[in-house]
Amino acid sequence: MKRLFILAAACLIASSASAQSLYYQDKSNVDMLRHTISKEVLRNEFVLPQVNGYKVLKCDLHSHTIYSDGNVTPEYRVREAWVDGLDVLAITEHIEYRPSEGKMISYLKGFFPGEPNKPNGNILCDLNVSNKLATAAAAGYGITIIPGAEITRDQNKIGHYNALFVQDVNTIYDPDPAVSMKKAREQGALIMHNHPGWIRKNVDMIDFEKQVYGENLIDGIEIMNGWEFYPPIITRASEKKFFMAANTDIHGTTTMDYVAQGNHRNMTFVLAKDNSLEAVKEALKARRTLAYSLGSLAGEEQLIKDFFMACVKFETFSVDKNGKRTMRMINNTSMNFVLCFGGNPVELRPFTSRNVSVAKDKELVFTVENMWIPGDKKHPTIRLRF
């Protein structure tokens, strides 16, 4: 009986202490408690290995805020990118399409004389503000901001193009979109062709694309944009020597568009020496990129194979009397791989391992079904001899 009493008292004390730890007394209001639940926001790391001596940076090269047609501020975009595990973020507001600012200017017309948004009026939009605010906010998160802008024209006749590493967005616009690209190039910008198949019947090249491709004005192209994936563009990117990208083109929030569905946001994996602007730009120009979206990965064949072998380690743990080798495939990354051995697909999920056997003097041969490469083969074949 005495033991029961002691146990009950201990439980009561523990319960009381636990209850008290949930709250603390407000210093200025005797009738108010405050919750002690931590407000700390945790970063969701997406773990990747070094590949060929380079860091694999998680980048999103296409995003929008309230300074064009997005729903959040540049500061929010930076915090969101940090939570999502990104290293690099490009802010790429539409130059020609900025409805949020248009609403504000329309409202202010009743309060200010002159013609808004004209040099002789009282209001003149600075198209660099979004990049400046994001860069300032990113200093506290270790995120690299690529200043950018989106050259936005009729998708079926011209298309949309991101100018990355711009110096002054205010000076880029020209009625001729090719001239806009050239103006951005004069600032040292790289030009990326965005969502080449969006609201089109196919990805066949239109006349304007042939023109700017022929003038060597394009450096990269989106293989994946949001939930869209254009497999034929992988081969085009390889043939035209474009870097391959996968981006969110986010206007809302990645929580609603990705996380709430149990997915990670789109990313362009950039193999760079570090996350400085100079190193990222060098890597993009050298085309050391992979496009990641919703579990799929696209890139040049050798680079994608090097990436896989850096992610997955093979360890032999037994050899029978006939020389048959049994190995463990260990995935130490956040990537999920779908491996196909002779028509039988199996998953190698993040931070897990699987066993596989191979006969003496035989190769271990399999394809990686969620990895895409240029050409007709579509998926890379891995051949390993031990």
Stockholm file with secondary structure:
# STOCKHOLM 1.0

chainA/1-386         MKRLFILAAACLIASSASAQSLYYQDKSNVDMLRHTISKEVLRNEFVLPQVNGYKVLKCDLHSHTIYSDGNVTPEYRVREAWVDGLDVLAITEHIEYRPSEGKMISYLKGFFPGEPNKPNGNILCDLNVSNKLATAAAAGYGITIIPGAEITRDQNKIGHYNALFVQDVNTIYDPDPAVSMKKAREQGALIMHNHPGWIRKNVDMIDFEKQVYGENLIDGIEIMNGWEFYPPIITRASEKKFFMAANTDIHGTTTMDYVAQGNHRNMTFVLAKDNSLEAVKEALKARRTLAYSLGSLAGEEQLIKDFFMACVKFETFSVDKNGKRTMRMINNTSMNFVLCFGGNPVELRPFTSRNVSVAKDKELVFTVENMWIPGDKKHPTIRLRF
#=GR chainA/1-386 SS CHHHHHHHHHHHHHHHHHHHHTEEECSSCTTCEEECCCCCCCCCCCCCCCBTTBEEEEEECCBCCTTTTCSSCHHHHHHHHHHTTCSEEEEEEESSCCHHHHHHHHHHTTTSCSCTTSTTSSCCCCTTHHHHHHHHHHTTTTCEEEEEEEEECCTTTTCEEEEESCSCGGGTCCSSHHHHHHHHHHTTCEEEECCTTTTSSSCCCCHHHHHHHHTTCCCEEEEEETTEECTHHHHHHHHHTCEEEEECCBSSCHHHHTGGGTCCCCEEEEEESSSSHHHHHHHHHTTCEEEEETTEEECCHHHHHHHHHHHEEEEEEEECTTCCEEEEEEECSSCCEEEEETTEEEEECTTCEEEEEECTTCCEEEEETTEECSSSSCSCEEEECC
#=GC SS_cons         CHHHHHHHHHHHHHHHHHHHHTEEECSSCTTCEEECCCCCCCCCCCCCCCBTTBEEEEEECCBCCTTTTCSSCHHHHHHHHHHTTCSEEEEEEESSCCHHHHHHHHHHTTTSCSCTTSTTSSCCCCTTHHHHHHHHHHTTTTCEEEEEEEEECCTTTTCEEEEESCSCGGGTCCSSHHHHHHHHHHTTCEEEECCTTTTSSSCCCCHHHHHHHHTTCCCEEEEEETTEECTHHHHHHHHHTCEEEEECCBSSCHHHHTGGGTCCCCEEEEEESSSSHHHHHHHHHTTCEEEEETTEEECCHHHHHHHHHHHEEEEEEEECTTCCEEEEEEECSSCCEEEEETTEEEEECTTCEEEEEECTTCCEEEEETTEECSSSSCSCEEEECC
//
